[in-house]
Amino acid sequence: MSKHLLFDLDGTLMDTAADFTKVLNRQLEKHGREQVSYEQVRQTVSDGARALVRLGYGIDESDPAFNAYLQELLDAYSEQIGQTEASLFSGIEHMLQDIAASQFQWGIVTNKPSRFTTPLLENFPLLSASAVVVCADHLSRSKPDPEGLMLACQTLGCEADQCIYIGDHLRDVEAGKNAGMMTVAVSWGYFPPGTRLEDWQADLIVSSPQEISDYVFGKRHV
């Protein structure tokens, strides 16, 4: 049985879409653009801030204004973290408490830069207690490259095949497989309607954090 669990952050442990919706709509209003819905942001945010600029402004990176809008969004999000409306997904707190009370170590591997990750986690003591946090700027290559997962293993002092990687995006599953880890896909994350998690070929698909606990503690089998 694996003794180490690694989690993606946004869309897996935390619902951060409300913060992104607020800051994007604030910027869109400033520039006289139409507002976007929480659901639109929720379905887009896993692809990063660039995807949110494309969503909100209807432009791509070839537009001369793109980088200015992007930087404005990132700066606004950095300020929003101090008054975050983000929350743990239902059941995450109980699951992490169970893991913390066991022999298992756990950590976070995210494509989110530490500029945003560190202050965000400071608002959630349970997440700050993780054994390792690997962010995008700690690496030369982001997921689906396994570099971040391998760095987490090095920090934990374990082999990749002793870890489970849990996430809400195809690139999480691909990163886990590329690292040689067991992979778990969560169904409560950020992806468009009609997404078939079965197509990702994760080792396990779960619909609640309790199912992760059940597997880890031997109450459920793949």
Z-matrix of the N, CA and C atoms (Angstrom, degrees):
N
C 1 1.470
C 2 1.526 1 109.33
N 3 1.322 2 116.66 1 135.24
C 4 1.463 3 121.65 2 176.66
C 5 1.529 4 110.01 3 -62.94
N 6 1.325 5 115.72 4 142.79
C 7 1.464 6 121.04 5 -178.12
C 8 1.530 7 112.24 6 -110.63
N 9 1.321 8 116.71 7 3.02
C 10 1.457 9 120.30 8 -176.35
C 11 1.526 10 109.35 9 -134.21
N 12 1.323 11 116.05 10 136.58
C 13 1.459 12 121.22 11 178.93
C 14 1.522 13 109.05 12 -122.86
N 15 1.313 14 116.14 13 131.11
C 16 1.455 15 122.45 14 176.66
C 17 1.521 16 108.62 15 -118.53
N 18 1.327 17 116.03 16 136.14
C 19 1.462 18 121.70 17 -175.50
C 20 1.524 19 110.82 18 -121.64
N 21 1.324 20 115.77 19 143.12
C 22 1.454 21 121.05 20 160.45
C 23 1.531 22 106.53 21 -67.57
N 24 1.332 23 117.65 22 164.22
C 25 1.466 24 120.63 23 -177.24
C 26 1.530 25 112.11 24 -101.20
N 27 1.333 26 116.87 25 -76.12
C 28 1.472 27 120.97 26 -176.61
C 29 1.528 28 110.40 27 -67.02
N 30 1.325 29 116.18 28 126.07
C 31 1.457 30 120.51 29 178.66
C 32 1.512 31 113.73 30 87.53
N 33 1.326 32 116.88 31 -7.55
C 34 1.465 33 121.10 32 179.52
C 35 1.525 34 110.17 33 -118.81
N 36 1.323 35 116.98 34 -61.51
C 37 1.463 36 120.99 35 175.06
C 38 1.524 37 111.55 36 -89.78
N 39 1.342 38 116.00 37 -38.25
C 40 1.462 39 120.52 38 -171.37
C 41 1.520 40 112.16 39 -125.32
N 42 1.336 41 114.53 40 144.08
C 43 1.463 42 121.76 41 170.33
C 44 1.524 43 107.29 42 -96.90
N 45 1.317 44 116.44 43 101.50
C 46 1.467 45 122.31 44 -178.40
C 47 1.523 46 112.26 45 -105.53
N 48 1.327 47 117.18 46 4.33
C 49 1.468 48 120.56 47 -174.68
C 50 1.524 49 112.64 48 -63.29
N 51 1.332 50 117.84 49 -30.66
C 52 1.471 51 120.26 50 -179.50
C 53 1.522 52 111.04 51 -63.01
N 54 1.331 53 117.13 52 -40.31
C 55 1.462 54 120.39 53 178.05
C 56 1.525 55 111.23 54 -63.51
N 57 1.326 56 115.90 55 -45.31
C 58 1.463 57 119.43 56 -179.35
C 59 1.526 58 111.29 57 -65.79
N 60 1.332 59 116.60 58 -37.08
C 61 1.465 60 119.93 59 177.74
C 62 1.521 61 110.51 60 -62.69
N 63 1.315 62 116.04 61 -44.91
C 64 1.469 63 120.44 62 -178.29
C 65 1.523 64 111.29 63 -62.90
N 66 1.321 65 117.72 64 -48.87
C 67 1.466 66 119.06 65 -175.33
C 68 1.526 67 111.53 66 -71.53
N 69 1.334 68 117.26 67 -36.75
C 70 1.465 69 118.84 68 178.51
C 71 1.518 70 110.68 69 -65.34
N 72 1.329 71 117.17 70 -45.25
C 73 1.464 72 119.74 71 -179.57
C 74 1.527 73 112.06 72 -65.94
N 75 1.310 74 116.92 73 -32.93
C 76 1.458 75 120.16 74 176.55
C 77 1.534 76 110.37 75 -63.62
N 78 1.334 77 115.46 76 -41.76
C 79 1.466 78 119.37 77 178.69
C 80 1.526 79 111.37 78 -70.62
N 81 1.325 80 116.86 79 -38.98
C 82 1.466 81 120.07 80 179.29
C 83 1.524 82 110.89 81 -63.39
N 84 1.327 83 116.07 82 -41.10
C 85 1.467 84 119.92 83 178.00
C 86 1.527 85 110.37 84 -62.26
N 87 1.304 86 116.06 85 -42.07
C 88 1.466 87 121.20 86 179.14
C 89 1.524 88 111.44 87 -57.92
N 90 1.335 89 115.84 88 -35.33
C 91 1.466 90 120.33 89 -176.88
C 92 1.529 91 112.92 90 -99.90
N 93 1.336 92 116.55 91 11.94
C 94 1.455 93 120.22 92 175.75
C 95 1.511 94 114.32 93 70.59
N 96 1.318 95 116.82 94 29.85
C 97 1.470 96 121.72 95 -179.63
C 98 1.522 97 110.34 96 -103.79
N 99 1.336 98 115.39 97 160.66
C 100 1.463 99 120.83 98 178.07
C 101 1.526 100 110.59 99 -69.20
N 102 1.329 101 114.70 100 147.08
C 103 1.464 102 121.31 101 178.79
C 104 1.532 103 110.64 102 -73.74
N 105 1.318 104 115.32 103 157.26
C 106 1.460 105 121.39 104 174.58
C 107 1.522 106 108.53 105 -112.99
N 108 1.317 107 116.66 106 158.78
C 109 1.461 108 121.04 107 -177.90
C 110 1.530 109 110.94 108 -91.21
N 111 1.320 110 114.85 109 160.38
C 112 1.465 111 120.89 110 174.86
C 113 1.525 112 110.37 111 -56.27
N 114 1.337 113 116.96 112 -42.02
C 115 1.462 114 120.11 113 -178.24
C 116 1.522 115 111.32 114 -64.91
N 117 1.330 116 117.36 115 -38.77
C 118 1.463 117 119.81 116 177.00
C 119 1.526 118 110.79 117 -61.65
N 120 1.313 119 115.86 118 -43.66
C 121 1.462 120 120.12 119 178.81
C 122 1.520 121 110.11 120 -65.90
N 123 1.304 122 116.68 121 -43.19
C 124 1.470 123 121.45 122 -178.49
C 125 1.529 124 111.63 123 -57.65
N 126 1.331 125 115.44 124 -37.36
C 127 1.462 126 120.27 125 -178.05
C 128 1.529 127 112.67 126 -80.75
N 129 1.329 128 117.27 127 -8.53
C 130 1.465 129 121.77 128 -173.41
C 131 1.518 130 113.43 129 -115.39
N 132 1.325 131 117.57 130 -28.57
C 133 1.460 132 121.46 131 -165.30
C 134 1.526 133 113.59 132 -63.26
N 135 1.324 134 118.91 133 -26.09
C 136 1.464 135 120.09 134 179.12
C 137 1.524 136 112.13 135 -63.29
N 138 1.327 137 116.80 136 -20.89
C 139 1.463 138 120.04 137 179.42
C 140 1.522 139 112.17 138 -89.66
N 141 1.344 140 116.85 139 5.79
C 142 1.449 141 121.00 140 170.38
C 143 1.515 142 115.42 141 94.62
N 144 1.337 143 114.49 142 177.05
C 145 1.464 144 121.34 143 -175.95
C 146 1.522 145 112.09 144 -64.56
N 147 1.309 146 117.29 145 -33.08
C 148 1.465 147 119.64 146 178.07
C 149 1.523 148 110.80 147 -61.26
N 150 1.321 149 115.97 148 -40.27
C 151 1.465 150 119.71 149 178.61
C 152 1.522 151 110.97 150 -65.27
N 153 1.332 152 117.29 151 -34.45
C 154 1.465 153 120.51 152 178.13
C 155 1.525 154 111.27 153 -68.45
N 156 1.319 155 117.19 154 -37.39
C 157 1.468 156 119.73 155 175.72
C 158 1.525 157 109.90 156 -64.42
N 159 1.319 158 117.03 157 -42.35
C 160 1.468 159 119.78 158 177.38
C 161 1.516 160 110.76 159 -61.31
N 162 1.345 161 116.21 160 -41.86
C 163 1.462 162 121.18 161 179.06
C 164 1.523 163 111.15 162 -63.05
N 165 1.314 164 116.74 163 -50.48
C 166 1.458 165 120.64 164 -172.43
C 167 1.512 166 114.64 165 -73.20
N 168 1.325 167 116.31 166 -39.89
C 169 1.462 168 120.16 167 -173.08
C 170 1.524 169 113.32 168 -102.91
N 171 1.331 170 116.36 169 -10.15
C 172 1.459 171 119.11 170 179.45
C 173 1.514 172 113.32 171 66.07
N 174 1.323 173 117.16 172 29.99
C 175 1.461 174 121.84 173 179.45
C 176 1.524 175 109.17 174 -127.65
N 177 1.326 176 116.33 175 167.50
C 178 1.460 177 119.69 176 175.15
C 179 1.527 178 109.48 177 -121.59
N 180 1.320 179 115.33 178 -174.36
C 181 1.464 180 120.65 179 -173.46
C 182 1.527 181 113.76 180 -63.73
N 183 1.317 182 117.81 181 -14.92
C 184 1.466 183 120.15 182 178.78
C 185 1.528 184 112.61 183 -76.47
N 186 1.338 185 116.93 184 -15.04
C 187 1.461 186 120.59 185 -179.49
C 188 1.537 187 109.45 186 -74.84
N 189 1.334 188 118.81 187 132.95
C 190 1.466 189 121.17 188 -178.74
C 191 1.532 190 113.90 189 -58.59
N 192 1.338 191 117.10 190 -24.63
C 193 1.469 192 120.27 191 -177.73
C 194 1.524 193 112.95 192 -88.08
N 195 1.328 194 117.42 193 -6.63
C 196 1.464 195 120.53 194 -171.10
C 197 1.528 196 112.16 195 -58.13
N 198 1.316 197 117.51 196 -51.32
C 199 1.466 198 120.26 197 -174.81
C 200 1.522 199 112.39 198 -65.07
N 201 1.325 200 116.69 199 -33.55
C 202 1.469 201 119.57 200 177.79
C 203 1.522 202 110.65 201 -67.50
N 204 1.333 203 117.07 202 -42.71
C 205 1.464 204 120.82 203 176.77
C 206 1.527 205 110.44 204 -63.18
N 207 1.326 206 116.00 205 -39.86
C 208 1.463 207 120.62 206 -179.76
C 209 1.525 208 110.84 207 -62.97
N 210 1.317 209 117.14 208 -48.60
C 211 1.463 210 120.38 209 -179.05
C 212 1.521 211 111.08 210 -63.75
N 213 1.315 212 116.29 211 -38.58
C 214 1.465 213 121.12 212 178.10
C 215 1.527 214 110.68 213 -61.62
N 216 1.331 215 115.96 214 -41.71
C 217 1.464 216 120.90 215 179.22
C 218 1.527 217 110.98 216 -65.58
N 219 1.316 218 116.98 217 -44.85
C 220 1.463 219 120.70 218 -179.18
C 221 1.525 220 111.39 219 -64.02
N 222 1.321 221 116.76 220 -41.35
C 223 1.466 222 120.02 221 178.62
C 224 1.529 223 111.02 222 -64.70
N 225 1.335 224 116.24 223 -40.54
C 226 1.469 225 120.35 224 179.42
C 227 1.526 226 110.60 225 -66.66
N 228 1.334 227 116.71 226 -38.62
C 229 1.465 228 119.85 227 178.69
C 230 1.527 229 110.43 228 -65.80
N 231 1.322 230 117.14 229 -39.39
C 232 1.463 231 120.67 230 178.56
C 233 1.526 232 110.78 231 -58.94
N 234 1.312 233 116.74 232 -40.62
C 235 1.465 234 120.77 233 177.80
C 236 1.528 235 111.26 234 -69.54
N 237 1.328 236 116.85 235 -36.13
C 238 1.463 237 121.56 236 -177.75
C 239 1.522 238 111.87 237 -65.02
N 240 1.323 239 117.69 238 -30.94
C 241 1.464 240 121.04 239 -177.36
C 242 1.525 241 111.36 240 -57.78
N 243 1.323 242 117.18 241 -30.97
C 244 1.457 243 120.29 242 179.03
C 245 1.512 244 113.72 243 -66.24
N 246 1.328 245 116.56 244 -19.75
C 247 1.465 246 121.68 245 176.90
C 248 1.530 247 108.97 246 -130.79
N 249 1.315 248 114.33 247 43.79
C 250 1.458 249 120.98 248 -170.62
C 251 1.525 250 113.94 249 -57.61
N 252 1.321 251 114.62 250 144.90
C 253 1.459 252 121.89 251 171.41
C 254 1.528 253 110.52 252 -105.93
N 255 1.326 254 115.91 253 8.96
C 256 1.462 255 120.38 254 177.97
C 257 1.523 256 110.21 255 -66.75
N 258 1.322 257 115.92 256 157.65
C 259 1.464 258 120.86 257 -179.82
C 260 1.523 259 109.41 258 -149.81
N 261 1.314 260 115.60 259 159.12
C 262 1.456 261 120.28 260 171.50
C 263 1.519 262 108.40 261 -72.11
N 264 1.322 263 116.44 262 140.84
C 265 1.456 264 118.92 263 174.11
C 266 1.529 265 109.71 264 -62.82
N 267 1.312 266 115.58 265 151.50
C 268 1.461 267 121.32 266 -179.68
C 269 1.529 268 110.56 267 -54.61
N 270 1.315 269 116.23 268 128.77
C 271 1.458 270 121.74 269 177.68
C 272 1.519 271 114.50 270 93.44
N 273 1.341 272 117.66 271 -15.47
C 274 1.469 273 120.44 272 -178.19
C 275 1.525 274 111.08 273 -65.92
N 276 1.325 275 116.86 274 -43.88
C 277 1.463 276 119.94 275 -178.26
C 278 1.528 277 110.84 276 -58.38
N 279 1.315 278 117.56 277 -47.63
C 280 1.468 279 121.32 278 -179.59
C 281 1.525 280 110.61 279 -63.21
N 282 1.333 281 116.89 280 -42.48
C 283 1.463 282 120.64 281 179.51
C 284 1.527 283 110.81 282 -60.65
N 285 1.332 284 117.32 283 -46.84
C 286 1.461 285 120.40 284 -178.79
C 287 1.524 286 111.97 285 -66.85
N 288 1.319 287 116.98 286 -33.62
C 289 1.465 288 119.94 287 175.86
C 290 1.527 289 110.36 288 -64.81
N 291 1.323 290 116.71 289 -40.26
C 292 1.465 291 120.71 290 176.84
C 293 1.526 292 110.86 291 -62.67
N 294 1.331 293 115.74 292 -44.15
C 295 1.459 294 120.10 293 -179.43
C 296 1.525 295 110.52 294 -65.05
N 297 1.332 296 116.56 295 -42.77
C 298 1.467 297 121.00 296 -179.13
C 299 1.522 298 111.94 297 -62.53
N 300 1.326 299 116.57 298 -29.96
C 301 1.464 300 121.05 299 -178.86
C 302 1.529 301 112.19 300 -83.37
N 303 1.325 302 116.93 301 -2.40
C 304 1.463 303 121.59 302 -177.20
C 305 1.524 304 110.51 303 -106.96
N 306 1.336 305 115.66 304 -168.87
C 307 1.461 306 120.72 305 178.54
C 308 1.519 307 112.13 306 -87.20
N 309 1.314 308 117.12 307 0.40
C 310 1.458 309 120.97 308 -175.83
C 311 1.528 310 111.73 309 -80.67
N 312 1.327 311 116.13 310 140.62
C 313 1.456 312 121.97 311 168.90
C 314 1.524 313 108.40 312 -98.97
N 315 1.330 314 116.48 313 150.45
C 316 1.459 315 118.18 314 178.45
C 317 1.526 316 109.85 315 -142.41
N 318 1.329 317 114.68 316 157.36
C 319 1.451 318 119.95 317 -179.15
C 320 1.513 319 111.60 318 -152.90
N 321 1.318 320 115.72 319 -179.64
C 322 1.460 321 123.51 320 -176.52
C 323 1.521 322 108.73 321 -124.66
N 324 1.322 323 116.32 322 131.29
C 325 1.466 324 122.47 323 172.92
C 326 1.517 325 107.06 324 -127.11
N 327 1.328 326 116.35 325 112.69
C 328 1.458 327 121.59 326 -172.31
C 329 1.525 328 111.37 327 -131.31
N 330 1.325 329 116.16 328 151.38
C 331 1.466 330 121.03 329 172.04
C 332 1.529 331 111.60 330 -81.90
N 333 1.331 332 116.99 331 0.65
C 334 1.468 333 121.66 332 179.63
C 335 1.535 334 109.06 333 -77.42
N 336 1.329 335 119.20 334 133.64
C 337 1.466 336 120.40 335 178.22
C 338 1.532 337 111.84 336 -64.51
N 339 1.330 338 116.15 337 153.18
C 340 1.466 339 120.60 338 -178.81
C 341 1.528 340 111.54 339 -64.77
N 342 1.327 341 117.49 340 -24.78
C 343 1.470 342 121.49 341 176.37
C 344 1.527 343 111.06 342 -53.49
N 345 1.330 344 116.28 343 -34.07
C 346 1.460 345 121.31 344 -179.98
C 347 1.528 346 111.82 345 -101.03
N 348 1.324 347 116.49 346 -36.81
C 349 1.465 348 120.39 347 -174.78
C 350 1.525 349 112.13 348 -65.20
N 351 1.321 350 117.27 349 -48.28
C 352 1.467 351 120.63 350 -174.59
C 353 1.524 352 112.72 351 -59.62
N 354 1.343 353 119.63 352 -51.87
C 355 1.472 354 118.07 353 179.03
C 356 1.520 355 113.28 354 -67.49
N 357 1.330 356 116.84 355 -29.91
C 358 1.464 357 118.90 356 177.51
C 359 1.521 358 110.53 357 -65.39
N 360 1.327 359 117.40 358 -46.17
C 361 1.464 360 120.76 359 -179.24
C 362 1.523 361 111.76 360 -65.11
N 363 1.317 362 117.41 361 -28.39
C 364 1.467 363 120.24 362 178.86
C 365 1.524 364 112.25 363 -63.21
N 366 1.320 365 116.81 364 -20.53
C 367 1.466 366 120.97 365 176.37
C 368 1.530 367 112.48 366 -80.63
N 369 1.342 368 116.51 367 -8.74
C 370 1.465 369 121.06 368 -174.64
C 371 1.530 370 108.74 369 -133.44
N 372 1.341 371 117.62 370 89.35
C 373 1.464 372 121.41 371 -175.77
C 374 1.528 373 114.03 372 -52.77
N 375 1.320 374 117.13 373 -34.44
C 376 1.459 375 119.72 374 -179.27
C 377 1.528 376 110.67 375 -63.13
N 378 1.326 377 117.24 376 -38.32
C 379 1.462 378 120.91 377 178.48
C 380 1.526 379 111.29 378 -75.35
N 381 1.317 380 116.21 379 -34.47
C 382 1.468 381 120.13 380 178.95
C 383 1.525 382 111.87 381 -64.33
N 384 1.328 383 116.60 382 -18.35
C 385 1.464 384 121.24 383 -179.03
C 386 1.525 385 112.95 384 -82.46
N 387 1.325 386 118.39 385 1.05
C 388 1.461 387 120.50 386 -179.09
C 389 1.528 388 110.47 387 -62.82
N 390 1.322 389 115.75 388 150.74
C 391 1.465 390 120.81 389 -175.44
C 392 1.523 391 112.65 390 -73.21
N 393 1.325 392 117.40 391 -23.45
C 394 1.459 393 121.47 392 -179.49
C 395 1.527 394 108.79 393 -154.82
N 396 1.317 395 116.30 394 143.11
C 397 1.466 396 122.25 395 172.45
C 398 1.523 397 107.37 396 -131.39
N 399 1.319 398 116.23 397 118.82
C 400 1.465 399 121.98 398 178.30
C 401 1.521 400 108.24 399 -112.79
N 402 1.334 401 116.52 400 125.09
C 403 1.469 402 122.75 401 -177.70
C 404 1.531 403 110.33 402 -114.51
N 405 1.324 404 115.06 403 169.36
C 406 1.461 405 120.51 404 -175.19
C 407 1.524 406 112.85 405 -58.17
N 408 1.334 407 117.14 406 -39.20
C 409 1.460 408 120.12 407 -175.83
C 410 1.529 409 113.45 408 -80.19
N 411 1.322 410 117.05 409 1.31
C 412 1.463 411 120.82 410 172.16
C 413 1.527 412 110.84 411 -86.13
N 414 1.326 413 116.54 412 -3.96
C 415 1.461 414 122.05 413 -166.79
C 416 1.521 415 111.61 414 -129.00
N 417 1.334 416 115.02 415 162.08
C 418 1.464 417 120.13 416 171.24
C 419 1.519 418 111.15 417 -95.22
N 420 1.336 419 116.98 418 -18.28
C 421 1.469 420 121.41 419 -178.70
C 422 1.527 421 108.74 420 -139.16
N 423 1.317 422 117.07 421 134.85
C 424 1.463 423 121.37 422 -178.49
C 425 1.527 424 110.66 423 -96.99
N 426 1.322 425 115.81 424 170.92
C 427 1.465 426 120.42 425 176.85
C 428 1.524 427 109.62 426 -56.90
N 429 1.322 428 117.46 427 140.17
C 430 1.471 429 128.73 428 18.09
C 431 1.524 430 116.71 429 -85.09
N 432 1.327 431 117.99 430 3.77
C 433 1.458 432 118.61 431 172.98
C 434 1.536 433 108.53 432 -62.07
N 435 1.324 434 117.99 433 141.39
C 436 1.473 435 120.28 434 -176.13
C 437 1.523 436 114.58 435 -82.37
N 438 1.336 437 118.59 436 4.91
C 439 1.467 438 120.46 437 -174.01
C 440 1.528 439 112.44 438 -53.14
N 441 1.334 440 117.24 439 -45.07
C 442 1.459 441 120.37 440 -178.63
C 443 1.517 442 112.91 441 -64.31
N 444 1.316 443 116.47 442 -39.10
C 445 1.463 444 120.36 443 179.03
C 446 1.524 445 110.77 444 -68.20
N 447 1.323 446 116.32 445 -38.59
C 448 1.459 447 118.95 446 179.00
C 449 1.531 448 111.09 447 -68.54
N 450 1.337 449 116.94 448 -35.35
C 451 1.468 450 119.94 449 175.70
C 452 1.525 451 110.56 450 -64.56
N 453 1.334 452 116.62 451 -39.77
C 454 1.466 453 120.13 452 177.29
C 455 1.526 454 110.66 453 -62.23
N 456 1.326 455 116.85 454 -42.29
C 457 1.470 456 120.56 455 177.72
C 458 1.526 457 110.84 456 -61.23
N 459 1.321 458 115.99 457 -43.39
C 460 1.467 459 120.12 458 178.99
C 461 1.527 460 110.63 459 -59.58
N 462 1.324 461 116.19 460 -42.23
C 463 1.463 462 120.60 461 179.84
C 464 1.522 463 111.45 462 -66.05
N 465 1.328 464 116.17 463 -39.26
C 466 1.464 465 121.09 464 -179.64
C 467 1.525 466 112.38 465 -78.75
N 468 1.330 467 116.88 466 -15.47
C 469 1.452 468 120.57 467 -178.73
C 470 1.510 469 112.97 468 73.57
N 471 1.326 470 116.44 469 40.60
C 472 1.465 471 120.41 470 -177.51
C 473 1.522 472 110.39 471 -136.20
N 474 1.319 473 115.53 472 167.63
C 475 1.462 474 121.91 473 175.01
C 476 1.523 475 109.75 474 -89.08
N 477 1.323 476 115.94 475 155.39
C 478 1.467 477 120.50 476 -177.98
C 479 1.521 478 112.12 477 -60.69
N 480 1.325 479 117.10 478 -35.53
C 481 1.465 480 118.66 479 -177.64
C 482 1.528 481 112.49 480 -74.58
N 483 1.328 482 116.94 481 -0.12
C 484 1.465 483 121.49 482 173.17
C 485 1.528 484 111.72 483 -96.56
N 486 1.336 485 116.70 484 3.27
C 487 1.466 486 121.51 485 -174.98
C 488 1.525 487 112.18 486 -115.60
N 489 1.315 488 114.41 487 154.41
C 490 1.461 489 123.40 488 169.38
C 491 1.523 490 106.75 489 -116.84
N 492 1.341 491 116.63 490 132.68
C 493 1.466 492 119.08 491 174.66
C 494 1.520 493 109.40 492 -110.58
N 495 1.328 494 115.24 493 131.03
C 496 1.463 495 122.78 494 -170.97
C 497 1.524 496 108.66 495 -121.88
N 498 1.340 497 117.26 496 125.16
C 499 1.457 498 119.99 497 -178.52
C 500 1.511 499 113.10 498 -156.33
N 501 1.335 500 115.01 499 178.74
C 502 1.466 501 121.11 500 -174.06
C 503 1.522 502 112.45 501 -119.38
N 504 1.332 503 117.91 502 15.96
C 505 1.459 504 120.95 503 -176.33
C 506 1.523 505 109.31 504 -138.74
N 507 1.329 506 115.29 505 151.99
C 508 1.459 507 119.88 506 177.73
C 509 1.522 508 111.49 507 -54.50
N 510 1.329 509 117.16 508 -39.01
C 511 1.470 510 118.82 509 -178.05
C 512 1.527 511 111.60 510 -65.37
N 513 1.355 512 117.93 511 -26.27
C 514 1.463 513 120.45 512 175.85
C 515 1.525 514 110.25 513 -66.96
N 516 1.321 515 114.93 514 -45.42
C 517 1.469 516 119.76 515 178.42
C 518 1.524 517 110.06 516 -63.33
N 519 1.329 518 116.37 517 -43.95
C 520 1.468 519 119.95 518 179.95
C 521 1.526 520 111.17 519 -63.11
N 522 1.335 521 116.72 520 -41.51
C 523 1.468 522 120.02 521 178.95
C 524 1.522 523 110.76 522 -62.63
N 525 1.336 524 116.22 523 -44.58
C 526 1.452 525 120.07 524 178.89
C 527 1.513 526 112.37 525 -61.24
N 528 1.321 527 116.29 526 -44.36
C 529 1.462 528 120.16 527 178.75
C 530 1.523 529 110.78 528 -65.51
N 531 1.325 530 116.70 529 -40.66
C 532 1.468 531 120.27 530 178.88
C 533 1.522 532 111.71 531 -63.36
N 534 1.332 533 116.12 532 -27.34
C 535 1.469 534 120.52 533 178.66
C 536 1.524 535 112.29 534 -86.15
N 537 1.326 536 117.43 535 -12.65
C 538 1.457 537 120.77 536 -176.75
C 539 1.510 538 113.74 537 85.14
N 540 1.341 539 116.37 538 25.59
C 541 1.463 540 121.69 539 179.81
C 542 1.524 541 111.31 540 -100.50
N 543 1.323 542 115.96 541 159.38
C 544 1.450 543 120.48 542 164.89
C 545 1.526 544 107.55 543 -67.82
N 546 1.334 545 116.88 544 143.21
C 547 1.465 546 120.55 545 -177.86
C 548 1.521 547 111.03 546 -121.32
N 549 1.341 548 114.76 547 142.51
C 550 1.466 549 122.42 548 177.62
C 551 1.523 550 107.96 549 -128.58
N 552 1.326 551 116.68 550 128.84
C 553 1.467 552 122.51 551 175.54
C 554 1.519 553 109.00 552 -104.39
N 555 1.335 554 116.65 553 133.93
C 556 1.468 555 121.16 554 179.92
C 557 1.522 556 109.59 555 -102.67
N 558 1.323 557 115.74 556 141.49
C 559 1.468 558 120.23 557 -173.31
C 560 1.519 559 113.39 558 -90.95
N 561 1.352 560 118.06 559 -1.43
C 562 1.474 561 119.74 560 -177.45
C 563 1.537 562 111.63 561 -98.24
N 564 1.316 563 117.44 562 9.47
C 565 1.454 564 120.08 563 -171.77
C 566 1.509 565 115.70 564 -85.27
N 567 1.330 566 114.68 565 -161.16
C 568 1.460 567 123.03 566 -173.67
C 569 1.529 568 110.32 567 -99.64
N 570 1.299 569 116.15 568 101.35
C 571 1.465 570 120.06 569 174.84
C 572 1.520 571 109.28 570 -156.73
N 573 1.332 572 117.88 571 156.56
C 574 1.467 573 121.21 572 -176.07
C 575 1.522 574 111.99 573 -66.01
N 576 1.344 575 117.49 574 154.94
C 577 1.463 576 121.28 575 174.71
C 578 1.528 577 109.94 576 -57.23
N 579 1.308 578 115.06 577 144.33
C 580 1.454 579 119.39 578 179.10
C 581 1.511 580 114.20 579 89.05
N 582 1.336 581 117.37 580 -5.31
C 583 1.463 582 120.28 581 177.03
C 584 1.529 583 109.61 582 -63.62
N 585 1.315 584 116.15 583 130.49
C 586 1.464 585 121.39 584 178.66
C 587 1.533 586 108.44 585 -102.39
N 588 1.323 587 115.19 586 103.79
C 589 1.457 588 118.85 587 -179.50
C 590 1.521 589 111.87 588 -61.62
N 591 1.323 590 116.70 589 -27.29
C 592 1.465 591 120.36 590 179.00
C 593 1.528 592 111.23 591 -59.28
N 594 1.340 593 115.98 592 -30.64
C 595 1.465 594 119.73 593 -178.51
C 596 1.528 595 112.23 594 -68.80
N 597 1.326 596 117.21 595 -18.34
C 598 1.467 597 120.17 596 -179.81
C 599 1.530 598 111.88 597 -75.83
N 600 1.328 599 116.10 598 -19.87
C 601 1.469 600 122.28 599 178.47
C 602 1.532 601 112.67 600 61.52
N 603 1.331 602 115.03 601 39.27
C 604 1.466 603 119.31 602 170.77
C 605 1.526 604 109.16 603 -68.03
N 606 1.313 605 116.42 604 157.89
C 607 1.466 606 120.01 605 178.88
C 608 1.520 607 111.72 606 -69.64
N 609 1.334 608 116.14 607 -27.73
C 610 1.460 609 121.11 608 -178.27
C 611 1.522 610 108.65 609 -149.58
N 612 1.336 611 116.66 610 139.26
C 613 1.460 612 122.75 611 173.32
C 614 1.518 613 107.33 612 -115.67
N 615 1.338 614 116.82 613 131.57
C 616 1.466 615 120.43 614 -179.03
C 617 1.521 616 109.61 615 -125.26
N 618 1.323 617 115.25 616 149.28
C 619 1.466 618 120.89 617 -179.89
C 620 1.524 619 112.11 618 -108.97
N 621 1.333 620 117.63 619 -0.30
C 622 1.467 621 121.22 620 177.09
C 623 1.524 622 109.19 621 -156.53
N 624 1.336 623 117.88 622 153.04
C 625 1.466 624 120.54 623 175.44
C 626 1.531 625 112.46 624 -58.59
N 627 1.327 626 117.13 625 -29.82
C 628 1.457 627 120.36 626 179.22
C 629 1.526 628 110.96 627 -59.87
N 630 1.333 629 116.55 628 -34.35
C 631 1.466 630 119.54 629 179.02
C 632 1.524 631 111.12 630 -66.77
N 633 1.323 632 117.44 631 -30.53
C 634 1.466 633 119.97 632 174.64
C 635 1.524 634 109.53 633 -66.08
N 636 1.330 635 116.29 634 -47.19
C 637 1.469 636 120.18 635 177.07
C 638 1.521 637 111.13 636 -58.49
N 639 1.325 638 116.17 637 -43.67
C 640 1.464 639 119.93 638 -178.94
C 641 1.523 640 111.08 639 -60.14
N 642 1.328 641 116.87 640 -40.56
C 643 1.463 642 119.25 641 179.02
C 644 1.528 643 110.63 642 -69.39
N 645 1.309 644 116.35 643 -48.48
C 646 1.466 645 120.85 644 -175.94
C 647 1.523 646 111.34 645 -59.95
N 648 1.330 647 116.12 646 -37.99
C 649 1.459 648 120.03 647 -177.25
C 650 1.526 649 112.79 648 -97.54
N 651 1.332 650 116.07 649 17.63
C 652 1.452 651 121.30 650 170.03
C 653 1.504 652 116.67 651 79.94
N 654 1.342 653 117.68 652 14.97
C 655 1.463 654 120.10 653 179.85
C 656 1.525 655 112.50 654 -92.56
N 657 1.346 656 115.72 655 -8.39
C 658 1.461 657 120.47 656 177.84
C 659 1.516 658 108.30 657 -140.54
N 660 1.321 659 116.11 658 145.00
C 661 1.460 660 121.35 659 179.09
C 662 1.521 661 109.52 660 -119.39
N 663 1.335 662 115.72 661 153.58
C 664 1.464 663 120.97 662 178.96
C 665 1.521 664 109.65 663 -67.00
